[in-house]
Amino acid sequence: MAGEQLKPIATLLLGLNFCMYVIVLGIGGWAMNRAIDHGFIIGPGFDLPAHFSPIYFPMGNAATGFFVTFALIAGVVGVASLISGLNHVRFWNFDSLPAAASSATIAWTLTLLAMGFASKEIELQYRNARLRTMEAFVIILSATQLLYIAAIHGAASIRRST
């Protein structure tokens, strides 16, 4: 069957993206937990600080809260898209392609959004080592997710032309 040569590439990218999204979720979960535990204390008798932000992170810079939030959303949607990707790789036919392609594209666009905040965080500099690791993974994921989308669409166009 035409397009079968791209199936191992798509499977490899699917596995790689799964591992990277899980790492992003792990580091993002750590950062969110730390922000919740060490953020502002607001309650009766406490006034809001002068420059209060609901997305305050005690580590990093002004872009950290946005980056972590959108990286977590991209990670969850990325892992969910990998479920339909596994289904597509298993059957490898036109019926499973639309779900895999659309969910992968949504995950990729959210990953690009997180990558934009990662770029801003890099530009502002001051951040910790775990956040630098998460930035690197999000930037790499934006490329590997695009390659995965190209692989599944490339196989479909090969099959359609024969």
N, C-alpha and C positions, 0 to 999 in steps of 0.2 A: 504494500500500500504506500502510495506517495505521501511524503511528510513524516514517515516513521523515523527518519534519521534525526529529526528535531525532538523526538520524544525523550531520548536520554538527556538532552541539553535542558529541556523544560523541567524534567524531573530533578536534575542536579540543581538548577536555579530555584526550584520550589523548596528543596531541602535546605539550601543555603539561606534563602530568605526567611524560612521558618526559624532557623537557629538565630539569625540576626534580629528578627522581630522579638523573639523571646528574650534576648539579651537587652534590647531596648526597653522592653516592658519591665524587666528586672531592675535595671538601673533607674528607670523613670519611677517605678514604684518606691524604690529606696528614697529618691529625691523628694517625692510627694510626701512620704511618711515623715521624713526629716523636717520638711517645711511645716507640716501639721503639728509635729511635736515641738518645734522650736520657733514657731511663728509668733505673731502678736497674741497677747492674752487680752481678750475682750470679754467683758462681763460687767455686772453691776459695780459701780464705783470706779471703773476704768474708763478713761477717755481715749478716743482714737488718736494715734500719733498724727503729727502734722501732715506727713506725706504718706498716709495709709494707702496701701494697695491690697486688694483681696488676693492678688497673686504674688505674695511676698515669699521669697525663698532666702533663707539665711546664708546660703552659699551661692556663689555666682554673681551675676550682675543684673541689670534691669531687664534683660531679655530672657533670663533663666526661667521665670514662671511661665511665660508664653511657650518657650521651647519645650519644657517638660510636659506641659498640658497637651500640646498638639502632638508631641512625640508619643505620648500614651494613647491618644486617640488613633493616630496612624498605626501604632503597634497592634491595637485591638482589632482594627479593621483589616490590617494586614494578615493577622493570624486567621481571622474569619474568611478572608479571601482565599487563603491557602486550603481551606476545606473544600471549596468548590474547585480549586485547582487540582487537588488530589483526585476528585471525582472525574475531572476532565482527563487527567493523565491515565486514569484507570480505563476509561472507555475510549478516549481519543477519537471522538467523532463529532460531527457538526451539532448534534443535539446538546452536548455538554459544553461546547465552546462559548456560547453567549454568556452564560452565568460566570464562567471562569474569567472571560475577558473583561466583562463589566466590573466584577468585583475587584479584579486585579488593577483595573484602571482607577477605580475609586481609591483603593489603597495607595496607589502610586501618587495620585494628586495630593492626598493628605500627607504622604511622606515628603513630597516637594514643599508643601506648606511648612512642615516641621523643619525641613532643610533650610528654608529661608530664615526661620528664627535661629537655627544653628549658626548660619552665616553672620547674623547680627550679633549673636553671643560671642562669636570668634572675634568680630570687629571690636566689640567693647572690651575684650580681653578678660580681665579678672574672673576666673572660674576654677573649679577644682578638677582633679584628675579624672574622676568618674564621669563628670559632665563632658570632658574632652573625649573620653571613650564613646559616650553616647552620641556626641556630635559626629564623630568619625563613622559610626555604624549607620546613622541616619543618612549621611552623605553617600556612603557606599550603597545603602539600600535603595536610594533614589535611582542609581544606575542599574543595579541588578534587577530591580522590579521592572524597569523599562525593558531590559533584555529578555526577561521572562514573557512580558507582553508581546514583544517582537517574535519570540520563538513560537508562541501558540498561534499568533496571527500568520506568521510565515508558513507554518505547517498547513494552515487552512487554505492559504492562497495557492500553495503547491498542489494540494489535493483538488482544489476547485479547477485548476487549469488543466489537469490531466484527464 
